[in-house]
Amino acid sequence: MKKHRTFLTVCILLFLCWNMGAYYFFVYGAKRKDKQPASQLSERLARLQAELKDQMQVNEQLLIDIDKEKEILLQKKKVQEISQYKRKLEELNKKEHLEQPVLVNNHLPQQRIKNDYSFSSVVLPVLLIACNRPTAVKRSLDTLLRHRPSEKQFPIVVSQDCGHAETEKVIRSYGDKVRLIKQPDLSEIKVPVQHKKFIGYYKIARHYRWALNQIFKELNYNAAIIVEDDLDIAVDFFEYFLATYPLLVEDKSLWCVSAWNDNGKLERISNEADLLYRSDFFPGLGWMLLKEAWINLEPNWPEGFWDDWMRHPNQRKERACIRPEISRTDTFGKIGVSKGQFFEQHLKFIKLNTQFIPFTQVDLSYLKKENYDPRFRKEVYDAPEVSLHQLTREEARGFPVVRIQYRSKDSFKTIAKSLGIMNDFKSGVPRTGYLGVVSFIYKGHRVYLAPDSSWSGYDVSWM
């Protein structure tokens, strides 16, 4: 290491001396040029030109050598960091009597710790938002009824907008297995001229407001699971929401539970079906909300684009959602208000979980903020830092967990796009992000795309 530093120092001193000499010649030699014969001056300039050309080649080679030395130093630093990280993991694995289980890949190892919470008294209605897609609503209801473990514990309420007769007929064909409520206000909505093409988003926001008021104020439920008529659900969909309900009630730093992973493509997730996260990003697409949260949201409910409104700091208030590694919902809604935006490129590739996880038999208290945050930060910032180049060129082999640092909005977008994850922001929060960190799988590595450890909060101007 010392030899490399000495070499770099000598190279830099030579480079500086040459440039100072050239500067002296031009400044002071030029003052005497009128005293020299023209032929001598011409010959001197030609010689100087040749020397400068030679020196430029030397300087170029010098810069190349400096870059190589710098890369060698950085590589040695990376090797040291990775070695230290491996030693830490080995030390942790040797400990047999820990007070708490070690967090691995951001979650507790699979274990069936009996949860002493009594779930039998919990009632979680499913609110299904429907409009004018009879085939879609039938597919959604069939899936919900197939996986529903208890009609009493999970009543299904279908709220229909649009007044579409064929869709209503399909819903009523299920008889008393589901409850139908109909949005009474079907009037046209006045929107700004530039938003005429977005009028569907305004109607959806109006419908959501009415339907959620029915669930929480008229039917007086304490919580609800909200889905739309273009979602399939996983085999453990109901189990997942039932098990996370106590967390939502007890931990005031949470405000929703979502079944969706925005980066849940097969090649970007692990096969750990029991893996759950905290997320600062509101995912939607199958989510649970408490009545008390709705009571606070409803007075300021927006006229349109309700989901982006939910993601604004004024609503989120630094609260998080729970979300899974493997999605518990899957959308087949290519045709709808969004006109299939992102469906062909992204949404249709999200993997739906197929393994039943008995979440109600697992102690999920590790997801509470006071337990989760310290372990999460340690897992992220103890991980060896690698560059995008090293990760994509598979130069991080042998290291299951790595960290890539982003330093700006543009660097995040560049890295995210290169690694095949969503690269957009909503009110400054990246999709699935928590404490600025996005977690995913890339070529067998658990990757944390993270800001500097001194990160102090989201920048709402990042869009």
Secondary structure, DSSP 8 states (H G I E B T S, - for coil): -HHHHHHHHHHHHHHHHHHHHHHHIIIIIGGGGGGS-HHHHHHHHHHHHHHHHHHHHHHHHHHHHHHHHHHHHHHHHHHHHHHHHHHHHHHHHH----SS---BTTB------------TT----EEEEESS-HHHHHHHHHHHHHH-S-TTTS-EEEEE-TT-HHHHHHHHTTGGGSEEEE----------GGGGGGHHHHHHHHHHHHHHHIIIIIS--SEEEEEETTEEE-TTHHHHHHHHHHHHHH-TTEEEEES--TT-BGGGS-S-TT-EEEESS---SSEEEEHHHHHHHGGG--SS-HHHHHTSHHHHTT-EEEEESSBSEEE---SSTTTTTTTTTTGGGB-B--S---GGGS--GGGSHHHHHHHHHHHHHHS-B--HHHHHTTTTTT-SEEEEE--SHHHHHHHHHHHTS---EETTEETT-BTTBEEEEETTEEEEEE--TT-----TT--
